[in-house]
Amino acid sequence: MVKNRQAIPSVDFSAPAGIPDAVEVISLAQLRSRTGPAVLAAPQRPTFHHLLTLDRGTLGHTVDFTRHEVTATTWLWVRPGQVQQWGDLSGADGTLILFEPDFLGPATAAAAGIDDPHAPARYPVAPGHRRRLAAATRHLADMSADCGPLALETRHSVLRHLLAVLVLQLAALAPARTGPSPQSEDTYLRFRDALERDFTRVHRLEDYARALGYSARTLSRAAQAAAGVNGKELIDRRIVLEAQRLLAHSDHTAAQIAARLGFASATNFSKYFHTRTGVTPIAFRGSSRTT
């Protein structure tokens, strides 16, 4: 029997004493020595970005309830608000870059899509790109550890630019979809932004289409080309993901979650969730939490 289950905790950014920047570069060995294995093995919901690259070994890492395998040929990007769970770190060495959402400038953040809720977590990296990312990581790590006699404002600017070089390169390596046309891509981005803004109250593809001035078929085609799923599936996935996060991360009742996500009743929400995940909300909450 499982007892004493607790909601997944939020984890705020906390740089070591003497490091005033909102970015930190550490090795996995340092992470292991700083944080006990029990803490790392438990699900967490950080409020800041994690960029992970390995030099040796393989690591299983769960992001928003999907398990990813990280190797020396992949990077992992966990974004603020996503639920993550570390696998066994004993057989892997690598580098972890932590940074707060507002550390990068607005232009870089927009170009890299750092706030994109649909961005991938895992990035396959070819050898040529791997060398360039490794060089950018080493430079960032070196300057993070010792910026020399730089004033604080200058230090911030240097680290911000070095991090920008890294994230812009990494964002460009996002797995390609079917290659939507520029017009279709613009349609998808408008749909995605509207969905992120309104998914807690708008659940029908036709309503998004009417609000954006498209046909439902056009929105669905744009979603299929850009995200690999049709419009209705994109909506359902976003609602289910938020439901999963709330079930795992909060102690809200099914009725409270239903109301927060725009369902008329807990019964309607439970049927919706079960149809799309194969489990009830209660069963999912039980399986997602630690003992």
C-alpha positions as CSV (number, residue, x, y, z in Angstrom):
1,M,0.0,0.0,0.0
2,V,1.3,3.5,-0.9
3,K,1.1,5.9,2.0
4,N,2.0,9.6,2.7
5,R,2.0,10.7,-0.9
6,Q,2.8,14.4,-1.3
7,A,2.4,16.9,-4.1
8,I,5.4,17.5,-6.3
9,P,7.3,20.5,-4.9
10,S,8.3,23.6,-6.9
11,V,12.1,24.2,-6.9
12,D,13.3,27.8,-7.1
13,F,16.7,28.9,-8.5
14,S,19.3,29.3,-5.8
15,A,22.9,30.0,-6.9
16,P,25.7,29.3,-4.4
17,A,26.8,32.1,-2.1
18,G,29.0,34.6,-3.9
19,I,27.5,34.0,-7.3
20,P,25.1,36.8,-8.1
21,D,24.1,35.7,-11.6
22,A,20.9,34.1,-12.6
23,V,22.9,31.3,-14.4
24,E,25.0,28.5,-13.0
25,V,27.1,25.8,-14.7
26,I,27.8,22.7,-12.7
27,S,29.0,19.1,-13.4
28,L,26.8,16.1,-12.6
29,A,29.4,15.2,-10.0
30,Q,28.8,18.5,-8.3
31,L,25.0,17.9,-8.5
32,R,25.4,14.5,-6.9
33,S,27.5,15.9,-4.0
34,R,25.2,18.9,-3.5
35,T,21.9,17.0,-3.6
36,G,21.1,13.6,-2.1
37,P,20.0,10.7,-4.4
38,A,16.5,10.6,-2.7
39,V,15.9,14.2,-3.6
40,L,17.1,13.8,-7.2
41,A,14.9,10.7,-7.7
42,A,11.8,12.5,-6.6
43,P,9.6,14.4,-9.1
44,Q,10.2,18.2,-9.0
45,R,8.8,21.2,-10.8
46,P,11.6,23.8,-11.3
47,T,10.9,27.4,-11.9
48,F,14.0,27.8,-14.1
49,H,15.6,26.2,-17.2
50,H,17.8,23.1,-17.2
51,L,20.2,22.3,-20.1
52,L,21.9,18.9,-19.8
53,T,24.7,17.4,-21.8
54,L,26.6,14.2,-21.1
55,D,30.3,13.4,-21.7
56,R,29.9,9.8,-20.7
57,G,27.2,7.2,-20.0
58,T,23.5,7.2,-20.4
59,L,20.8,8.9,-18.2
60,G,17.1,8.3,-18.1
61,H,15.3,11.6,-17.4
62,T,11.5,12.1,-17.2
63,V,10.0,15.4,-18.4
64,D,6.3,16.0,-18.0
65,F,5.7,12.3,-17.5
66,T,7.6,11.2,-20.6
67,R,10.9,9.4,-20.2
68,H,13.9,10.4,-22.3
69,E,17.2,8.7,-22.8
70,V,20.1,11.2,-22.7
71,T,23.5,10.3,-24.2
72,A,26.6,12.1,-25.4
73,T,24.8,12.6,-28.7
74,T,21.7,14.3,-27.2
75,W,20.9,17.4,-25.1
76,L,18.0,17.7,-22.8
77,W,16.1,21.0,-22.2
78,V,13.7,21.2,-19.2
79,R,11.7,24.4,-19.1
80,P,10.2,26.2,-16.1
81,G,6.9,24.6,-14.9
82,Q,7.6,21.2,-16.4
83,V,7.7,18.3,-14.0
84,Q,11.0,16.4,-14.1
85,Q,12.5,13.4,-12.4
86,W,16.1,12.4,-12.6
87,G,17.2,8.8,-13.3
88,D,20.3,7.1,-11.9
89,L,23.2,9.5,-12.2
90,S,25.9,7.1,-11.0
91,G,26.9,6.0,-14.5
92,A,26.9,9.4,-16.2
93,D,29.2,12.4,-16.3
94,G,28.3,15.7,-17.9
95,T,27.3,19.4,-17.5
96,L,24.2,21.0,-16.2
97,I,23.4,24.6,-17.0
98,L,20.7,26.3,-14.9
99,F,19.3,29.7,-15.7
100,E,16.3,31.8,-14.8
101,P,13.6,32.7,-17.4
102,D,14.4,36.4,-17.5
103,F,18.2,36.1,-17.7
104,L,18.3,36.2,-21.5
105,G,17.3,39.3,-23.4
106,P,13.8,39.4,-25.0
107,A,15.1,39.2,-28.5
108,T,17.2,36.0,-27.7
109,A,14.3,34.5,-25.7
110,A,11.9,35.0,-28.7
111,A,14.4,33.7,-31.3
112,A,15.2,30.6,-29.2
113,G,11.6,30.0,-28.2
114,I,12.5,29.5,-24.6
115,D,8.9,30.0,-23.5
116,D,7.4,27.7,-26.1
117,P,5.3,25.2,-24.1
118,H,5.4,22.8,-27.1
119,A,9.1,22.8,-27.7
120,P,10.9,19.4,-27.5
121,A,12.8,18.3,-24.4
122,R,15.3,16.1,-26.2
123,Y,17.6,17.3,-29.0
124,P,19.7,14.9,-31.1
125,V,23.0,16.4,-32.0
126,A,25.3,15.5,-34.9
127,P,29.1,15.4,-34.4
128,G,29.7,18.8,-36.0
129,H,27.1,20.5,-33.9
130,R,28.3,18.6,-30.8
131,R,31.7,20.1,-31.1
132,R,30.3,23.6,-31.4
133,L,27.9,23.2,-28.5
134,A,30.7,21.7,-26.4
135,A,33.0,24.7,-27.1
136,A,30.2,27.2,-26.2
137,T,29.5,25.2,-23.0
138,R,33.2,25.3,-22.0
139,H,33.4,29.0,-22.6
140,L,30.3,29.7,-20.6
141,A,31.5,27.4,-17.8
142,D,34.9,29.1,-17.7
143,M,33.5,32.6,-17.5
144,S,30.9,31.5,-15.0
145,A,33.6,30.2,-12.7
146,D,36.0,33.1,-13.2
147,C,35.1,36.3,-15.0
148,G,38.3,38.0,-13.8
149,P,38.2,41.7,-12.7
150,L,34.9,42.5,-14.4
151,A,32.3,44.7,-12.9
152,L,29.1,43.0,-11.9
153,E,27.1,44.6,-14.8
154,T,29.7,43.6,-17.3
155,R,29.9,40.1,-15.9
156,H,26.1,39.7,-16.3
157,S,26.4,40.9,-19.9
158,V,29.2,38.5,-20.8
159,L,27.4,35.5,-19.3
160,R,24.1,36.5,-21.0
161,H,25.7,36.7,-24.4
162,L,27.6,33.4,-23.9
163,L,24.4,31.7,-22.9
164,A,22.6,33.2,-25.8
165,V,25.2,31.7,-28.2
166,L,24.5,28.3,-26.7
167,V,20.7,28.3,-26.6
168,L,20.3,29.8,-30.1
169,Q,22.5,27.0,-31.5
170,L,20.5,24.4,-29.5
171,A,17.1,25.7,-30.5
172,A,18.1,25.5,-34.2
173,L,18.6,21.8,-33.7
174,A,14.9,21.1,-32.7
175,P,13.7,18.0,-34.5
176,A,12.1,18.9,-37.8
177,R,8.5,18.3,-38.6
178,T,7.1,18.1,-42.1
179,G,8.3,21.5,-43.0
180,P,5.2,23.8,-43.0
181,S,5.1,26.7,-45.4
182,P,5.7,30.2,-43.9
183,Q,2.0,30.9,-44.1
184,S,1.1,27.6,-42.4
185,E,3.8,28.2,-39.7
186,D,2.3,31.7,-39.0
187,T,-1.2,30.1,-38.7
188,Y,0.2,27.5,-36.3
189,L,2.0,30.0,-34.1
190,R,-1.2,32.1,-33.8
191,F,-3.1,29.0,-32.9
192,R,-0.5,27.8,-30.4
193,D,-0.4,31.2,-28.7
194,A,-4.2,31.4,-28.5
195,L,-4.3,27.8,-27.1
196,E,-1.8,28.6,-24.4
197,R,-3.8,31.6,-23.4
198,D,-7.3,30.1,-23.5
199,F,-7.1,26.3,-23.1
200,T,-8.5,26.5,-19.6
201,R,-11.8,27.9,-21.0
202,V,-11.9,27.1,-24.7
203,H,-11.8,23.4,-25.7
204,R,-13.3,23.3,-29.2
205,L,-11.2,23.7,-32.4
206,E,-14.1,25.5,-34.1
207,D,-14.0,28.2,-31.4
208,Y,-10.3,28.9,-31.9
209,A,-10.9,28.9,-35.7
210,R,-13.7,31.5,-35.4
211,A,-11.6,33.7,-33.0
212,L,-8.6,33.6,-35.3
213,G,-10.4,34.0,-38.6
214,Y,-9.6,30.6,-40.0
215,S,-11.5,27.5,-40.8
216,A,-11.1,24.6,-38.4
217,R,-9.6,22.6,-41.3
218,T,-6.9,25.2,-41.9
219,L,-6.0,25.2,-38.2
220,S,-5.8,21.5,-38.1
221,R,-3.6,21.3,-41.2
222,A,-1.3,23.9,-39.8
223,A,-1.0,22.0,-36.5
224,Q,-0.4,18.7,-38.3
225,A,2.4,20.2,-40.4
226,A,4.1,22.0,-37.5
227,A,3.5,19.8,-34.5
228,G,2.6,16.4,-36.0
229,V,-0.9,16.2,-34.6
230,N,-4.2,17.6,-35.8
231,G,-5.8,20.6,-34.1
232,K,-8.2,18.7,-31.8
233,E,-5.3,16.5,-30.6
234,L,-3.2,19.6,-29.9
235,I,-5.9,21.0,-27.7
236,D,-6.5,17.7,-25.9
237,R,-2.8,17.3,-25.3
238,R,-2.4,20.7,-23.7
239,I,-5.5,20.2,-21.4
240,V,-4.3,16.7,-20.4
241,L,-0.8,17.9,-19.7
242,E,-2.1,20.7,-17.4
243,A,-4.4,18.2,-15.7
244,Q,-1.4,15.8,-15.1
245,R,0.7,18.7,-13.7
246,L,-2.1,19.7,-11.3
247,L,-2.8,16.2,-10.2
248,A,0.8,15.5,-9.5
249,H,1.8,18.9,-8.3
250,S,-1.2,20.1,-6.2
251,D,-3.6,18.7,-3.7
252,H,-6.6,20.2,-5.6
253,T,-9.7,17.9,-5.7
254,A,-11.0,16.6,-9.0
255,A,-13.8,19.2,-8.8
256,Q,-11.3,22.0,-8.3
257,I,-9.1,20.9,-11.2
258,A,-12.2,20.5,-13.4
259,A,-13.3,24.0,-12.6
260,R,-9.8,25.4,-13.3
261,L,-9.7,23.6,-16.7
262,G,-13.1,24.7,-17.8
263,F,-15.1,21.5,-17.2
264,A,-18.7,21.7,-16.0
265,S,-18.2,19.0,-13.4
266,A,-15.7,16.6,-11.9
267,T,-17.5,13.8,-13.7
268,N,-17.1,15.3,-17.1
269,F,-13.4,16.0,-16.4
270,S,-12.8,12.4,-15.1
271,K,-14.4,10.9,-18.2
272,Y,-12.4,13.2,-20.5
273,F,-9.1,12.4,-18.7
274,H,-9.8,8.7,-18.6
275,T,-10.7,8.6,-22.3
276,R,-7.4,10.3,-23.3
277,T,-5.0,8.7,-20.9
278,G,-6.5,5.3,-20.1
279,V,-6.4,5.9,-16.3
280,T,-8.6,7.9,-13.9
281,P,-7.4,11.1,-12.4
282,I,-7.1,9.4,-9.0
283,A,-5.0,6.6,-10.4
284,F,-2.7,9.0,-12.2
285,R,-2.2,11.1,-9.0
286,G,-1.3,7.9,-7.1
287,S,1.2,6.7,-9.7
288,S,2.9,10.1,-10.1
289,R,3.9,10.7,-6.5
290,T,6.6,9.4,-4.3
291,T,6.1,7.4,-1.2
